Amino acid sequence: MGQGRLDEALTWFDIACQDLMADDGELADSRLFARSELRGRQRVRRALGLPPDAVDLHTEDEQGEMAELFERREAPALPHAGSFFIRTDVDRAFAEGLVHGTAPTDASSYFRDVERGWRASIDEIGASELRVLPTPVDDLLEYAAARARDPKDQQTRTDHLMDRIREGAPTLAWPPERSAPCWCGSGRKYKKCCGSPTNR
């Protein structure tokens, strides 16, 4: 489109947008940014090499906010999830003070309590399964240190879990099939380990 046609287009866009703008040149209503006239006016001004005015900037900001809103809405929902310390790290997790509310401080009690906690969680949220993240102590400590966070804090643990899931860290489906290997890494079948009726 030539210069003359662009000038003419801008004149018509200015006329079309006149009723949308207040006396100070701002949009009369911030919800009007999505009007095609405003977007067309912005494109023509850009093609003419004109610097963005207040309306252009406002339209651009609002479009960016709307794009972010749609991006958030369309992002896949994170699964219901939980985490647990890997079997070889349980003793260290106790020693570091990373396990709360479990006594005595041994692996059997730890995995029993985790199982019971997950069962209570799925009952509360009405889910049929969780995605669970096997967590080495070092991974949690490094995550917390890099962000100057307390690894004992529950919010740090939650953020670590969700960030690792977003990054694609391998997770397990819980509960496993009754005859499948138990999630805790004992090597026994789930039904004879953490899935035993005694853990319910």
C-alpha beads as a LAMMPS data file, in Angstrom:
LAMMPS data file: protein, C-alpha beads

200 atoms
199 bonds

1 atom types
1 bond types

-500.0 500.0 xlo xhi
-500.0 500.0 ylo yhi
-500.0 500.0 zlo zhi

Masses

1 110.0

Atoms # bond

1 1 1 0.000 0.000 0.000
2 1 1 1.437 3.387 -0.993
3 1 1 2.032 6.379 1.265
4 1 1 -1.131 8.158 0.065
5 1 1 -3.322 5.142 0.691
6 1 1 -1.806 4.679 4.141
7 1 1 -2.444 8.354 4.998
8 1 1 -6.031 7.961 3.826
9 1 1 -6.443 4.733 5.821
10 1 1 -5.117 6.434 8.952
11 1 1 -7.586 9.311 8.498
12 1 1 -10.473 6.848 8.312
13 1 1 -9.185 4.858 11.297
14 1 1 -8.861 8.083 13.313
15 1 1 -12.458 8.949 12.471
16 1 1 -13.649 5.426 13.305
17 1 1 -11.797 5.482 16.626
18 1 1 -12.794 9.010 17.594
19 1 1 -15.768 7.907 19.664
20 1 1 -13.621 5.340 21.483
21 1 1 -11.189 7.915 22.816
22 1 1 -11.532 10.393 25.654
23 1 1 -10.571 14.060 25.364
24 1 1 -7.030 13.349 26.610
25 1 1 -6.359 10.903 23.771
26 1 1 -6.566 7.854 26.033
27 1 1 -9.091 5.075 25.496
28 1 1 -12.416 5.975 27.055
29 1 1 -12.765 2.386 28.303
30 1 1 -9.832 0.024 28.694
31 1 1 -12.035 -2.878 27.565
32 1 1 -12.159 -1.365 24.058
33 1 1 -8.576 -2.368 23.203
34 1 1 -9.822 -5.430 21.334
35 1 1 -11.786 -3.353 18.793
36 1 1 -10.507 -4.073 15.294
37 1 1 -10.426 -0.340 14.505
38 1 1 -7.810 0.245 17.189
39 1 1 -5.675 -2.646 16.018
40 1 1 -5.993 -1.484 12.404
41 1 1 -5.051 2.073 13.368
42 1 1 -2.009 0.734 15.212
43 1 1 -0.883 -1.298 12.152
44 1 1 -1.271 1.638 9.763
45 1 1 0.628 4.025 12.037
46 1 1 3.389 1.422 12.269
47 1 1 3.494 1.085 8.450
48 1 1 3.807 4.884 8.157
49 1 1 6.791 4.832 10.515
50 1 1 4.981 6.934 13.115
51 1 1 6.015 6.521 16.744
52 1 1 3.339 4.837 18.863
53 1 1 1.035 7.285 20.586
54 1 1 -0.754 6.743 23.907
55 1 1 -3.580 4.768 22.293
56 1 1 -1.143 2.505 20.408
57 1 1 0.777 1.803 23.602
58 1 1 -2.372 1.116 25.579
59 1 1 -3.689 -1.197 22.867
60 1 1 -0.368 -3.066 22.783
61 1 1 -0.250 -3.444 26.576
62 1 1 -3.808 -4.729 26.738
63 1 1 -3.211 -7.162 23.861
64 1 1 -0.160 -8.496 25.687
65 1 1 -2.160 -8.963 28.879
66 1 1 -4.904 -10.776 26.992
67 1 1 -2.351 -13.038 25.284
68 1 1 -0.890 -13.916 28.705
69 1 1 -4.376 -14.625 30.024
70 1 1 -5.143 -17.005 27.161
71 1 1 -1.730 -18.637 27.565
72 1 1 -2.441 -19.261 31.240
73 1 1 -5.896 -20.618 30.460
74 1 1 -4.603 -22.915 27.746
75 1 1 -1.615 -24.215 29.717
76 1 1 -2.109 -27.848 30.626
77 1 1 -3.250 -28.285 34.191
78 1 1 -0.692 -29.788 36.472
79 1 1 -1.652 -33.217 37.798
80 1 1 -2.517 -33.919 41.407
81 1 1 0.905 -34.773 42.727
82 1 1 3.022 -35.724 45.686
83 1 1 6.674 -36.401 46.384
84 1 1 8.715 -38.754 48.520
85 1 1 12.348 -39.258 49.372
86 1 1 13.989 -42.188 47.636
87 1 1 14.631 -45.191 49.862
88 1 1 18.405 -44.756 49.972
89 1 1 17.973 -41.146 51.178
90 1 1 15.347 -41.618 53.894
91 1 1 17.837 -41.787 56.783
92 1 1 19.550 -38.651 55.508
93 1 1 16.201 -36.885 55.098
94 1 1 15.497 -37.530 58.773
95 1 1 18.997 -36.393 59.749
96 1 1 18.557 -33.135 57.763
97 1 1 15.199 -32.468 59.437
98 1 1 13.327 -32.752 56.131
99 1 1 10.686 -35.205 57.364
100 1 1 7.906 -33.899 59.570
101 1 1 5.494 -35.709 61.827
102 1 1 6.871 -39.230 61.490
103 1 1 7.943 -41.301 64.490
104 1 1 9.889 -43.465 64.815
105 1 1 12.450 -42.235 62.327
106 1 1 12.842 -45.265 60.097
107 1 1 12.104 -46.051 56.454
108 1 1 9.155 -48.380 57.148
109 1 1 7.344 -45.765 59.207
110 1 1 8.183 -43.063 56.689
111 1 1 6.730 -44.907 53.691
112 1 1 3.688 -46.030 55.702
113 1 1 2.950 -42.409 56.648
114 1 1 3.478 -41.166 53.090
115 1 1 1.053 -43.825 51.792
116 1 1 -1.565 -42.851 54.363
117 1 1 -1.092 -39.158 53.575
118 1 1 -1.647 -39.768 49.866
119 1 1 -4.764 -41.815 50.579
120 1 1 -6.155 -38.964 52.654
121 1 1 -5.270 -36.489 49.879
122 1 1 -7.083 -38.312 47.086
123 1 1 -10.136 -38.744 49.326
124 1 1 -10.113 -35.012 50.039
125 1 1 -9.650 -33.834 46.432
126 1 1 -11.744 -36.577 44.860
127 1 1 -8.966 -37.753 42.531
128 1 1 -8.380 -41.332 41.460
129 1 1 -4.599 -41.123 41.291
130 1 1 -1.572 -38.954 41.947
131 1 1 1.652 -38.434 40.062
132 1 1 4.427 -38.935 42.589
133 1 1 7.990 -37.711 42.308
134 1 1 10.869 -39.768 43.734
135 1 1 13.109 -37.111 45.282
136 1 1 16.813 -37.386 46.154
137 1 1 17.714 -35.239 49.152
138 1 1 20.487 -33.523 47.170
139 1 1 18.019 -32.410 44.501
140 1 1 15.779 -30.690 47.044
141 1 1 18.741 -29.103 48.857
142 1 1 20.251 -27.776 45.615
143 1 1 16.868 -26.420 44.495
144 1 1 16.389 -24.596 47.804
145 1 1 19.960 -23.251 47.907
146 1 1 19.739 -21.873 44.364
147 1 1 16.656 -19.868 45.389
148 1 1 17.762 -18.970 48.934
149 1 1 14.812 -20.966 50.288
150 1 1 14.452 -23.204 53.328
151 1 1 14.297 -26.856 52.190
152 1 1 12.287 -27.701 55.338
153 1 1 9.534 -25.258 54.379
154 1 1 6.404 -26.881 52.936
155 1 1 6.034 -24.194 50.242
156 1 1 9.597 -24.849 49.079
157 1 1 8.777 -28.560 48.845
158 1 1 5.587 -27.826 46.876
159 1 1 7.352 -25.439 44.497
160 1 1 10.165 -27.952 43.972
161 1 1 7.628 -30.672 43.130
162 1 1 5.669 -28.543 40.662
163 1 1 8.767 -27.116 38.992
164 1 1 10.242 -30.581 38.510
165 1 1 6.971 -31.842 36.999
166 1 1 6.877 -28.853 34.619
167 1 1 10.457 -29.672 33.615
168 1 1 9.435 -33.229 32.748
169 1 1 11.055 -35.099 35.640
170 1 1 10.022 -38.779 35.703
171 1 1 7.076 -39.456 37.996
172 1 1 5.190 -42.587 39.032
173 1 1 1.458 -43.216 38.935
174 1 1 0.087 -43.816 42.417
175 1 1 -1.477 -46.088 43.441
176 1 1 0.202 -48.739 41.328
177 1 1 -1.540 -51.966 40.327
178 1 1 -1.797 -54.355 43.273
179 1 1 0.704 -56.837 41.819
180 1 1 3.062 -54.148 40.472
181 1 1 6.325 -53.328 42.286
182 1 1 5.687 -51.004 45.208
183 1 1 6.396 -47.318 44.587
184 1 1 8.637 -47.158 47.665
185 1 1 11.411 -49.182 46.045
186 1 1 11.290 -52.108 48.479
187 1 1 11.194 -54.631 45.618
188 1 1 7.988 -56.199 46.953
189 1 1 4.569 -56.170 45.316
190 1 1 2.458 -53.154 46.205
191 1 1 -0.298 -55.302 47.768
192 1 1 2.233 -56.874 50.139
193 1 1 4.033 -53.607 50.925
194 1 1 2.655 -50.057 51.106
195 1 1 -0.658 -51.207 49.564
196 1 1 -1.265 -53.698 52.340
197 1 1 -4.583 -53.302 54.193
198 1 1 -2.588 -52.587 57.368
199 1 1 -1.540 -49.248 55.811
200 1 1 -5.071 -48.046 55.220

Bonds

1 1 1 2
2 1 2 3
3 1 3 4
4 1 4 5
5 1 5 6
6 1 6 7
7 1 7 8
8 1 8 9
9 1 9 10
10 1 10 11
11 1 11 12
12 1 12 13
13 1 13 14
14 1 14 15
15 1 15 16
16 1 16 17
17 1 17 18
18 1 18 19
19 1 19 20
20 1 20 21
21 1 21 22
22 1 22 23
23 1 23 24
24 1 24 25
25 1 25 26
26 1 26 27
27 1 27 28
28 1 28 29
29 1 29 30
30 1 30 31
31 1 31 32
32 1 32 33
33 1 33 34
34 1 34 35
35 1 35 36
36 1 36 37
37 1 37 38
38 1 38 39
39 1 39 40
40 1 40 41
41 1 41 42
42 1 42 43
43 1 43 44
44 1 44 45
45 1 45 46
46 1 46 47
47 1 47 48
48 1 48 49
49 1 49 50
50 1 50 51
51 1 51 52
52 1 52 53
53 1 53 54
54 1 54 55
55 1 55 56
56 1 56 57
57 1 57 58
58 1 58 59
59 1 59 60
60 1 60 61
61 1 61 62
62 1 62 63
63 1 63 64
64 1 64 65
65 1 65 66
66 1 66 67
67 1 67 68
68 1 68 69
69 1 69 70
70 1 70 71
71 1 71 72
72 1 72 73
73 1 73 74
74 1 74 75
75 1 75 76
76 1 76 77
77 1 77 78
78 1 78 79
79 1 79 80
80 1 80 81
81 1 81 82
82 1 82 83
83 1 83 84
84 1 84 85
85 1 85 86
86 1 86 87
87 1 87 88
88 1 88 89
89 1 89 90
90 1 90 91
91 1 91 92
92 1 92 93
93 1 93 94
94 1 94 95
95 1 95 96
96 1 96 97
97 1 97 98
98 1 98 99
99 1 99 100
100 1 100 101
101 1 101 102
102 1 102 103
103 1 103 104
104 1 104 105
105 1 105 106
106 1 106 107
107 1 107 108
108 1 108 109
109 1 109 110
110 1 110 111
111 1 111 112
112 1 112 113
113 1 113 114
114 1 114 115
115 1 115 116
116 1 116 117
117 1 117 118
118 1 118 119
119 1 119 120
120 1 120 121
121 1 121 122
122 1 122 123
123 1 123 124
124 1 124 125
125 1 125 126
126 1 126 127
127 1 127 128
128 1 128 129
129 1 129 130
130 1 130 131
131 1 131 132
132 1 132 133
133 1 133 134
134 1 134 135
135 1 135 136
136 1 136 137
137 1 137 138
138 1 138 139
139 1 139 140
140 1 140 141
141 1 141 142
142 1 142 143
143 1 143 144
144 1 144 145
145 1 145 146
146 1 146 147
147 1 147 148
148 1 148 149
149 1 149 150
150 1 150 151
151 1 151 152
152 1 152 153
153 1 153 154
154 1 154 155
155 1 155 156
156 1 156 157
157 1 157 158
158 1 158 159
159 1 159 160
160 1 160 161
161 1 161 162
162 1 162 163
163 1 163 164
164 1 164 165
165 1 165 166
166 1 166 167
167 1 167 168
168 1 168 169
169 1 169 170
170 1 170 171
171 1 171 172
172 1 172 173
173 1 173 174
174 1 174 175
175 1 175 176
176 1 176 177
177 1 177 178
178 1 178 179
179 1 179 180
180 1 180 181
181 1 181 182
182 1 182 183
183 1 183 184
184 1 184 185
185 1 185 186
186 1 186 187
187 1 187 188
188 1 188 189
189 1 189 190
190 1 190 191
191 1 191 192
192 1 192 193
193 1 193 194
194 1 194 195
195 1 195 196
196 1 196 197
197 1 197 198
198 1 198 199
199 1 199 200
